[in-house]
Amino acid sequence: MALFGKNKKEGLDHSQILLPSHIGIIMDGNGRWAKKRGLPRKAGHSAGAKTFRKITRYCSDIGIKYLTVYAFSTENWKRPDDEVKSLMKLFKSYLEEALEDFKDDSIVVKFIGDKSKFDDDLRSLMIENEESSKDRNGMVLNIAMNYGSRDEIIRAVKNICTDVMDSKLLKDDIDEKIFSDYLYTSGQPDPDLIIRPSGEYRISNFLLWQSAYTEFVIMNKLWPDFEKSDLDEALKIYSSRNRRYGGV
């Protein structure tokens, strides 16, 4: 973590607070946002996508090094078919736009999760976004799609077992660092801060291993209504915490 320069336009002097290197956001509340307005759930997801673009760029602008957003979980397939189809259509539209929208940004795009359940078109767009951004030198944006932390951990265990059986890895060499290297976030620092809008007090199968010592901030605002000022408030709360990592 480090101190970064101020962003005067937004009213918060970021040089006066300790910014996290890695932020995770559980983008929650799209459906409830739509319901409150008498709109279909897909309208909430569209509004949430706009908030995602805004907050992603803001994190990049103020000097956050890693941002991981929870876009679609392994459990989200249980939602009604029409909602899932709308989400897949929205994802495709967003990824097509992202190739143009983010082409002048320094943001590196990565997708974490099991891509195998998505159709060929969506997987191709994921790969194209990753390839087109891989040589950039700015913030790393992890988009968690068909992601579940338990699934990620089981995947890591299976891959470790395979490497041990193939004599690529010794059982006695397995430690926390080795295990972390088999996760989707390999090579990245664990999240310092996880933000959950919508007022729900759940981790929802998000970055379970990586968040062992993460600070959590719950905000009583639905994701489509989330503003830059809300992120600043979460950053101020984070900066005021005394992180002891199990020590005194």
Secondary structure, DSSP 8 states (H G I E B T S, - for coil): -B----BGGGTB-GGGS-B-SEEEEE---HHHHHHHTT--HHHHHHHHHHHHHHHHHHHHHHT-SEEEEEEEETTGGGS-HHHHHHHHHHHHHHHHHHHHHTTTS--EEEEES-GGGS-HHHHHHHHHHHHHHTT--S-EEEEEEEE-HHHHHHHHHHHHHHHHHTTSS-GGG--HHHHHHTSTTTTS---SEEEEETT----TTSSTTTTTT-EEEEESS-GGG--HHHHHHHHHHHHH----TT--
